[in-house]
Amino acid sequence: MSTVIITVGNEILSGHIQDTNTRWMAQRLFFLGEDLVRVVIIGDDRDAISGLIRENIDGGVDYLFVCGGLGATPDDVTMAAVGDALGRTLVVSDEALEHMEYLSTFLYERGFITQKMEVNEAIRKMATVLEGSTVLENKAGFCPGMTVTERDTRIFVLPGVPQELTTIFTDQIENAYIQPSQNRFMDEIVLSEVEARIAHIIAKLNEDFPGVSVGSYPTYGAKTLVIRAMGEDEQKVRRVLEEIQSYSDSLPEL
């Protein structure tokens, strides 16, 4: 399956922000057995983004990731560009608005913000997706992701904030839309844990089991940690997770 990543942002092209999303996604796609054939960084230019999307659809890529440019400011034109490329109408997602209101209340009640979110034009812009698309919930932030199929290309549109992109990818895309290849086995455990307490044991197991890749993924706003391991040997993958689970169980409760 051929995959292309388009990363959007003038701030990346100017060197003010380092693009860590592409590296992270490339690693994940590799371990999932996907063939990443092209990576493009492009500025916040609606016509240029739209043309590049059409080019890749015409080229018959299987998965197209468009990352960044989904915020509330005028330079965030990615969703509009996707609509232009596909000839589809943009609509405000009630599902996305409900999530934003929930997250705003969550942050307000815990003292992270001083007032709840007001649904204004900026918020509605962030909740805008293509008509008929599937909203990808963003558990790490406000702006949702989105997925839609055009001809034979599955398109994913994701926010550029790294924590939000990685959360949506691992929670909403991996396994649901992209399955690991047959020669790679993946399994996971969920711990009531924080990364700092088990990072060293993960590092040691990565050395002891070089054929197994281990990743840890915190859940925003909760002491929950997903540990995901993959490799060609199912028994080794399970052994690594058992070792991590056993070590976590031996620690004092948080």
DRENKOLLO-324210 format. One record per residue (C-alpha): residue number from 0; residue in one letter; x, y, z. Coordinates in Angstrom, 1 decimal. Example, Ala and Ser with C-alpha at 12.3 -4.5 7.8 and 13.67 -1.06 7.14 Angstrom:
<recs>
@n 0, res a, px 12.3, py -4.5, pz 7.8
@n 1, res s, px 13.7, py -1.1, pz 7.1
</recs>
This chain:
<recs>
@n 0, res m, px 0.0, py 0.0, pz 0.0
@n 1, res s, px 1.5, py 3.3, pz -1.1
@n 2, res t, px 1.4, py 6.2, pz 1.4
@n 3, res v, px 2.1, py 10.0, pz 1.0
@n 4, res i, px 2.4, py 12.6, pz 3.7
@n 5, res i, px 1.8, py 16.3, pz 3.0
@n 6, res t, px 2.8, py 18.5, pz 5.9
@n 7, res v, px 1.4, py 22.1, pz 5.8
@n 8, res g, px 2.9, py 25.2, pz 7.4
@n 9, res n, px 4.8, py 28.3, pz 6.6
@n 10, res e, px 6.4, py 28.1, pz 10.0
@n 11, res i, px 8.1, py 24.8, pz 9.0
@n 12, res l, px 9.3, py 26.1, pz 5.7
@n 13, res s, px 10.8, py 29.2, pz 7.4
@n 14, res g, px 12.6, py 27.0, pz 10.0
@n 15, res h, px 10.8, py 28.4, pz 13.0
@n 16, res i, px 9.3, py 25.0, pz 13.9
@n 17, res q, px 10.9, py 21.6, pz 13.4
@n 18, res d, px 8.7, py 19.0, pz 11.7
@n 19, res t, px 8.7, py 16.0, pz 14.1
@n 20, res n, px 5.3, py 14.7, pz 12.9
@n 21, res t, px 6.7, py 13.3, pz 9.6
@n 22, res r, px 9.5, py 11.4, pz 11.4
@n 23, res w, px 7.1, py 9.9, pz 13.9
@n 24, res m, px 4.5, py 8.9, pz 11.3
@n 25, res a, px 7.2, py 7.4, pz 9.0
@n 26, res q, px 8.3, py 5.2, pz 11.9
@n 27, res r, px 4.8, py 4.1, pz 12.7
@n 28, res l, px 3.9, py 3.4, pz 9.0
@n 29, res f, px 7.1, py 1.4, pz 8.6
@n 30, res f, px 6.3, py -0.8, pz 11.6
@n 31, res l, px 2.8, py -1.2, pz 10.3
@n 32, res g, px 4.3, py -2.5, pz 7.0
@n 33, res e, px 3.2, py 0.5, pz 4.9
@n 34, res d, px 5.2, py 1.8, pz 2.0
@n 35, res l, px 5.8, py 5.5, pz 2.5
@n 36, res v, px 6.8, py 6.7, pz -1.0
@n 37, res r, px 6.8, py 10.5, pz -0.7
@n 38, res v, px 6.9, py 13.3, pz 1.9
@n 39, res v, px 6.1, py 16.9, pz 1.0
@n 40, res i, px 6.3, py 20.1, pz 3.1
@n 41, res i, px 4.2, py 22.9, pz 1.7
@n 42, res g, px 3.2, py 26.4, pz 2.8
@n 43, res d, px -0.2, py 27.7, pz 3.8
@n 44, res d, px -1.4, py 28.2, pz 0.2
@n 45, res r, px -4.9, py 27.0, pz -0.5
@n 46, res d, px -4.5, py 26.5, pz -4.2
@n 47, res a, px -1.1, py 24.8, pz -3.9
@n 48, res i, px -2.4, py 22.4, pz -1.2
@n 49, res s, px -5.5, py 21.6, pz -3.3
@n 50, res g, px -3.4, py 20.9, pz -6.4
@n 51, res l, px -1.0, py 18.6, pz -4.5
@n 52, res i, px -3.9, py 16.6, pz -3.1
@n 53, res r, px -5.4, py 16.1, pz -6.6
@n 54, res e, px -2.0, py 15.1, pz -7.9
@n 55, res n, px -1.7, py 12.3, pz -5.4
@n 56, res i, px -5.2, py 11.1, pz -5.9
@n 57, res d, px -4.6, py 11.1, pz -9.7
@n 58, res g, px -1.4, py 9.1, pz -9.0
@n 59, res g, px -3.4, py 6.4, pz -7.2
@n 60, res v, px -1.8, py 6.5, pz -3.8
@n 61, res d, px -3.6, py 4.3, pz -1.2
@n 62, res y, px -3.2, py 6.5, pz 1.9
@n 63, res l, px -2.8, py 10.3, pz 1.8
@n 64, res f, px -2.1, py 12.2, pz 5.1
@n 65, res v, px -2.5, py 15.9, pz 5.1
@n 66, res c, px -1.1, py 17.4, pz 8.4
@n 67, res g, px -1.4, py 20.9, pz 9.8
@n 68, res g, px -3.3, py 24.1, pz 9.0
@n 69, res l, px -6.6, py 23.2, pz 10.9
@n 70, res g, px -6.6, py 26.0, pz 13.4
@n 71, res a, px -8.8, py 29.0, pz 13.8
@n 72, res t, px -6.7, py 31.7, pz 12.2
@n 73, res p, px -6.9, py 33.0, pz 8.6
@n 74, res d, px -3.7, py 31.2, pz 7.5
@n 75, res d, px -5.3, py 27.8, pz 8.4
@n 76, res v, px -6.6, py 26.9, pz 5.0
@n 77, res t, px -6.0, py 23.1, pz 4.9
@n 78, res m, px -9.7, py 22.0, pz 5.3
@n 79, res a, px -10.8, py 24.4, pz 2.7
@n 80, res a, px -8.1, py 23.2, pz 0.3
@n 81, res v, px -9.2, py 19.6, pz 0.8
@n 82, res g, px -12.8, py 20.7, pz 0.0
@n 83, res d, px -11.5, py 22.4, pz -3.2
@n 84, res a, px -9.5, py 19.3, pz -4.3
@n 85, res l, px -12.5, py 16.9, pz -3.8
@n 86, res g, px -15.2, py 19.3, pz -4.8
@n 87, res r, px -17.0, py 18.8, pz -1.5
@n 88, res t, px -18.9, py 21.2, pz 0.8
@n 89, res l, px -17.6, py 22.1, pz 4.2
@n 90, res v, px -19.9, py 21.7, pz 7.2
@n 91, res v, px -19.6, py 22.3, pz 10.9
@n 92, res s, px -19.5, py 19.0, pz 12.8
@n 93, res d, px -21.9, py 18.8, pz 15.8
@n 94, res e, px -19.8, py 15.9, pz 17.0
@n 95, res a, px -16.6, py 18.0, pz 17.0
@n 96, res l, px -18.4, py 20.9, pz 18.7
@n 97, res e, px -19.7, py 18.5, pz 21.5
@n 98, res h, px -16.1, py 17.3, pz 22.0
@n 99, res m, px -14.8, py 20.8, pz 22.2
@n 100, res e, px -17.4, py 21.8, pz 24.8
@n 101, res y, px -16.7, py 18.7, pz 26.8
@n 102, res l, px -12.9, py 19.3, pz 26.8
@n 103, res s, px -13.5, py 22.9, pz 27.7
@n 104, res t, px -15.6, py 22.0, pz 30.7
@n 105, res f, px -13.0, py 19.3, pz 31.7
@n 106, res l, px -10.1, py 21.9, pz 31.7
@n 107, res y, px -12.2, py 24.6, pz 33.4
@n 108, res e, px -13.3, py 22.3, pz 36.3
@n 109, res r, px -9.7, py 21.3, pz 36.9
@n 110, res g, px -8.4, py 24.9, pz 36.8
@n 111, res f, px -6.4, py 24.7, pz 33.6
@n 112, res i, px -8.4, py 27.5, pz 32.1
@n 113, res t, px -10.3, py 30.4, pz 33.7
@n 114, res q, px -13.4, py 30.3, pz 31.7
@n 115, res k, px -15.3, py 27.8, pz 29.5
@n 116, res m, px -15.2, py 28.0, pz 25.7
@n 117, res e, px -17.5, py 30.3, pz 23.9
@n 118, res v, px -18.8, py 28.9, pz 20.6
@n 119, res n, px -17.8, py 31.6, pz 18.2
@n 120, res e, px -16.7, py 31.8, pz 14.5
@n 121, res a, px -13.1, py 30.7, pz 15.4
@n 122, res i, px -14.4, py 27.6, pz 17.2
@n 123, res r, px -16.8, py 26.8, pz 14.4
@n 124, res k, px -14.0, py 27.0, pz 11.9
@n 125, res m, px -12.0, py 24.5, pz 13.9
@n 126, res a, px -15.0, py 22.2, pz 13.9
@n 127, res t, px -15.5, py 22.4, pz 10.2
@n 128, res v, px -15.0, py 19.2, pz 8.1
@n 129, res l, px -16.0, py 17.8, pz 4.7
@n 130, res e, px -19.6, py 16.9, pz 4.3
@n 131, res g, px -20.0, py 13.1, pz 4.4
@n 132, res s, px -16.6, py 12.6, pz 6.1
@n 133, res t, px -15.8, py 10.7, pz 9.3
@n 134, res v, px -14.7, py 12.8, pz 12.2
@n 135, res l, px -11.6, py 11.5, pz 14.1
@n 136, res e, px -11.8, py 12.5, pz 17.8
@n 137, res n, px -8.9, py 14.4, pz 19.2
@n 138, res k, px -8.5, py 13.4, pz 22.8
@n 139, res a, px -5.5, py 15.6, pz 23.2
@n 140, res g, px -6.9, py 18.9, pz 22.0
@n 141, res f, px -9.8, py 20.8, pz 20.4
@n 142, res c, px -9.4, py 20.5, pz 16.7
@n 143, res p, px -10.6, py 17.1, pz 15.3
@n 144, res g, px -9.1, py 15.1, pz 12.5
@n 145, res m, px -11.1, py 13.8, pz 9.5
@n 146, res t, px -11.0, py 11.0, pz 7.0
@n 147, res v, px -12.7, py 10.5, pz 3.7
@n 148, res t, px -12.2, py 8.3, pz 0.6
@n 149, res e, px -11.9, py 9.7, pz -2.9
@n 150, res r, px -11.7, py 7.2, pz -5.7
@n 151, res d, px -9.2, py 4.6, pz -4.4
@n 152, res t, px -7.4, py 7.0, pz -2.0
@n 153, res r, px -8.1, py 7.1, pz 1.7
@n 154, res i, px -7.4, py 10.6, pz 2.9
@n 155, res f, px -6.6, py 11.6, pz 6.5
@n 156, res v, px -6.6, py 15.2, pz 7.6
@n 157, res l, px -4.8, py 15.8, pz 11.0
@n 158, res p, px -3.9, py 18.7, pz 13.2
@n 159, res g, px -0.3, py 19.7, pz 13.2
@n 160, res v, px 0.2, py 19.8, pz 17.0
@n 161, res p, px 2.4, py 16.8, pz 17.6
@n 162, res q, px 0.6, py 15.5, pz 20.7
@n 163, res e, px -2.7, py 15.8, pz 18.9
@n 164, res l, px -1.6, py 14.2, pz 15.7
@n 165, res t, px 0.0, py 11.2, pz 17.5
@n 166, res t, px -3.0, py 10.7, pz 19.7
@n 167, res i, px -5.5, py 10.7, pz 16.8
@n 168, res f, px -3.2, py 8.4, pz 14.8
@n 169, res t, px -2.8, py 5.8, pz 17.6
@n 170, res d, px -6.4, py 6.0, pz 18.9
@n 171, res q, px -8.4, py 6.5, pz 15.7
@n 172, res i, px -6.3, py 5.4, pz 12.7
@n 173, res e, px -4.0, py 2.6, pz 13.7
@n 174, res n, px -5.8, py -0.7, pz 13.6
@n 175, res a, px -9.1, py 0.9, pz 12.5
@n 176, res y, px -7.9, py 1.9, pz 9.1
@n 177, res i, px -4.4, py 0.6, pz 8.8
@n 178, res q, px -3.7, py -2.9, pz 9.8
@n 179, res p, px -0.2, py -4.3, pz 10.5
@n 180, res s, px 1.3, py -6.4, pz 7.7
@n 181, res q, px 1.1, py -10.2, pz 8.2
@n 182, res n, px 4.8, py -10.5, pz 9.1
@n 183, res r, px 4.4, py -8.1, pz 12.0
@n 184, res f, px 2.5, py -8.9, pz 15.2
@n 185, res m, px 1.2, py -6.1, pz 17.5
@n 186, res d, px -0.4, py -6.2, pz 20.9
@n 187, res e, px -0.9, py -3.7, pz 23.7
@n 188, res i, px -1.6, py -3.3, pz 27.4
@n 189, res v, px -3.2, py -0.4, pz 29.3
@n 190, res l, px -1.6, py 0.7, pz 32.5
@n 191, res s, px -2.5, py 3.1, pz 35.3
@n 192, res e, px 0.9, py 4.6, pz 35.0
@n 193, res v, px 3.1, py 7.5, pz 33.9
@n 194, res e, px 5.9, py 7.2, pz 31.4
@n 195, res a, px 8.7, py 8.4, pz 33.6
@n 196, res r, px 8.4, py 5.5, pz 36.0
@n 197, res i, px 8.7, py 2.8, pz 33.4
@n 198, res a, px 10.8, py 4.5, pz 30.6
@n 199, res h, px 14.0, py 2.7, pz 31.7
@n 200, res i, px 12.5, py -0.8, pz 31.6
@n 201, res i, px 11.1, py -0.1, pz 28.1
@n 202, res a, px 14.6, py 1.0, pz 27.0
@n 203, res k, px 16.1, py -2.1, pz 28.5
@n 204, res l, px 13.6, py -4.4, pz 26.8
@n 205, res n, px 14.3, py -2.6, pz 23.5
@n 206, res e, px 17.9, py -3.7, pz 23.9
@n 207, res d, px 17.1, py -7.2, pz 25.1
@n 208, res f, px 14.5, py -7.8, pz 22.3
@n 209, res p, px 15.9, py -6.0, pz 19.2
@n 210, res g, px 13.2, py -7.5, pz 17.0
@n 211, res v, px 10.4, py -5.9, pz 19.0
@n 212, res s, px 9.4, py -2.2, pz 18.8
@n 213, res v, px 7.8, py -0.8, pz 22.0
@n 214, res g, px 5.9, py 2.5, pz 22.2
@n 215, res s, px 4.1, py 4.2, pz 25.1
@n 216, res y, px 1.1, py 6.6, pz 24.6
@n 217, res p, px -0.2, py 8.7, pz 27.5
@n 218, res t, px -3.9, py 9.5, pz 27.6
@n 219, res y, px -4.5, py 13.2, pz 27.9
@n 220, res g, px -5.9, py 14.3, pz 31.3
@n 221, res a, px -5.6, py 10.8, pz 32.9
@n 222, res k, px -3.0, py 8.6, pz 34.4
@n 223, res t, px -3.5, py 6.0, pz 31.7
@n 224, res l, px -0.7, py 4.7, pz 29.5
@n 225, res v, px -1.1, py 2.5, pz 26.5
@n 226, res i, px 2.0, py 0.3, pz 25.8
@n 227, res r, px 2.0, py -1.1, pz 22.3
@n 228, res a, px 4.6, py -3.6, pz 21.1
@n 229, res m, px 5.1, py -5.1, pz 17.6
@n 230, res g, px 7.5, py -7.4, pz 15.9
@n 231, res e, px 7.7, py -10.5, pz 13.7
@n 232, res d, px 7.8, py -12.9, pz 16.6
@n 233, res e, px 4.5, py -13.1, pz 18.5
@n 234, res q, px 6.0, py -14.8, pz 21.5
@n 235, res k, px 8.7, py -12.2, pz 22.0
@n 236, res v, px 6.1, py -9.4, pz 21.7
@n 237, res r, px 4.0, py -11.0, pz 24.4
@n 238, res r, px 7.0, py -11.6, pz 26.5
@n 239, res v, px 8.0, py -7.9, pz 26.4
@n 240, res l, px 4.5, py -6.8, pz 27.4
@n 241, res e, px 4.4, py -9.3, pz 30.2
@n 242, res e, px 7.7, py -7.9, pz 31.5
@n 243, res i, px 6.4, py -4.4, pz 31.4
@n 244, res q, px 3.1, py -5.3, pz 33.1
@n 245, res s, px 5.0, py -7.2, pz 35.8
@n 246, res y, px 7.3, py -4.3, pz 36.5
@n 247, res s, px 4.4, py -1.8, pz 36.7
@n 248, res d, px 2.6, py -4.1, pz 39.1
@n 249, res s, px 5.6, py -4.1, pz 41.4
@n 250, res l, px 5.6, py -0.3, pz 41.7
@n 251, res p, px 3.8, py 1.7, pz 44.5
@n 252, res e, px 0.4, py 2.9, pz 43.4
@n 253, res l, px 0.2, py 6.4, pz 42.0
</recs>
